Amino acid sequence: MTGMQIVFLINAAVTVIAGVMMVTVKRLMHAAMWLILTLFGVAVVFGLLEASFFAIVQVVVYIGAIAILLVFAIMLTRDAVDDSFLQNHRWVLTALIGAVALSGLLLAIFTWPQSALFTAPLADAQRDVGEMGLSLLDPQGYLIPFEVSSILLLAALIGAVHVGISRREEER
């Protein structure tokens, strides 16, 4: 089994577990955080496939815009936000385990002698991101779906602000 396959299998397991957790947790804010991890796992798959443009778009558009918009919408509605923080120290143990696991993974990746075999060079025909960008903004290409998705994001943001403001007025 190659190193690329091991990284893919670990990423696939994390992404699937995050997806299952996203739909099974009871708190909406926690579901949004699991969604962000799931979307990041998809971005890692794009990175493993050497589709750097799609990996960057996945992080910027989906994680950076849609998921954060969801988090802000949840926080503005104030229904699903858990303001009660338990005063126990279980989070310290969880953070410690996460830091040790991340350190071990990074140490294994950077000190493994076959880590240079993870990627293969792309052909010149695969590197032309300019054509892909032009097709996204070409009126005969994908300009309309691109703009419709941006209008949808704007409508969701305006709706979240409206819901948040109307809830505050009801509380007064």
Contacts in CASP RR format, 6 or more apart in sequence:
PFRMAT RR
TARGET T0000
AUTHOR 0000-0000-0000
METHOD contacts of the structure
MODEL  1
MTGMQIVFLINAAVTVIAGVMMVTVKRLMHAAMWLILTLFGVAVVFGLLE
ASFFAIVQVVVYIGAIAILLVFAIMLTRDAVDDSFLQNHRWVLTALIGAV
ALSGLLLAIFTWPQSALFTAPLADAQRDVGEMGLSLLDPQGYLIPFEVSS
ILLLAALIGAVHVGISRREEER
2 117 0 8 1.000
3 112 0 8 1.000
3 114 0 8 1.000
3 115 0 8 1.000
3 117 0 8 1.000
3 118 0 8 1.000
4 48 0 8 1.000
4 117 0 8 1.000
4 118 0 8 1.000
4 119 0 8 1.000
7 48 0 8 1.000
7 118 0 8 1.000
8 45 0 8 1.000
8 48 0 8 1.000
11 41 0 8 1.000
11 44 0 8 1.000
11 45 0 8 1.000
11 48 0 8 1.000
12 45 0 8 1.000
14 37 0 8 1.000
14 41 0 8 1.000
15 37 0 8 1.000
15 38 0 8 1.000
15 41 0 8 1.000
15 42 0 8 1.000
15 44 0 8 1.000
15 45 0 8 1.000
18 34 0 8 1.000
18 35 0 8 1.000
18 37 0 8 1.000
18 38 0 8 1.000
18 41 0 8 1.000
19 34 0 8 1.000
19 35 0 8 1.000
19 37 0 8 1.000
19 38 0 8 1.000
21 30 0 8 1.000
21 34 0 8 1.000
22 31 0 8 1.000
22 34 0 8 1.000
22 35 0 8 1.000
22 38 0 8 1.000
23 31 0 8 1.000
25 31 0 8 1.000
25 34 0 8 1.000
27 80 0 8 1.000
27 82 0 8 1.000
28 74 0 8 1.000
28 79 0 8 1.000
28 80 0 8 1.000
29 71 0 8 1.000
29 74 0 8 1.000
29 75 0 8 1.000
29 80 0 8 1.000
29 81 0 8 1.000
29 82 0 8 1.000
32 67 0 8 1.000
32 70 0 8 1.000
32 71 0 8 1.000
32 74 0 8 1.000
33 71 0 8 1.000
35 67 0 8 1.000
35 70 0 8 1.000
36 63 0 8 1.000
36 67 0 8 1.000
39 58 0 8 1.000
39 62 0 8 1.000
39 63 0 8 1.000
39 67 0 8 1.000
40 59 0 8 1.000
40 63 0 8 1.000
42 58 0 8 1.000
42 62 0 8 1.000
43 55 0 8 1.000
43 58 0 8 1.000
43 59 0 8 1.000
43 62 0 8 1.000
43 63 0 8 1.000
44 55 0 8 1.000
46 52 0 8 1.000
46 54 0 8 1.000
46 55 0 8 1.000
46 58 0 8 1.000
47 54 0 8 1.000
47 55 0 8 1.000
50 119 0 8 1.000
50 120 0 8 1.000
50 122 0 8 1.000
50 126 0 8 1.000
52 129 0 8 1.000
53 129 0 8 1.000
53 132 0 8 1.000
65 153 0 8 1.000
66 153 0 8 1.000
69 153 0 8 1.000
69 156 0 8 1.000
69 157 0 8 1.000
69 160 0 8 1.000
72 157 0 8 1.000
72 160 0 8 1.000
73 156 0 8 1.000
73 157 0 8 1.000
73 159 0 8 1.000
73 160 0 8 1.000
73 163 0 8 1.000
74 80 0 8 1.000
74 81 0 8 1.000
75 81 0 8 1.000
76 160 0 8 1.000
76 161 0 8 1.000
76 163 0 8 1.000
76 164 0 8 1.000
76 167 0 8 1.000
77 160 0 8 1.000
77 163 0 8 1.000
77 164 0 8 1.000
77 167 0 8 1.000
78 164 0 8 1.000
78 167 0 8 1.000
109 115 0 8 1.000
135 141 0 8 1.000
135 142 0 8 1.000
136 142 0 8 1.000
136 143 0 8 1.000
136 146 0 8 1.000
137 143 0 8 1.000
137 146 0 8 1.000
END
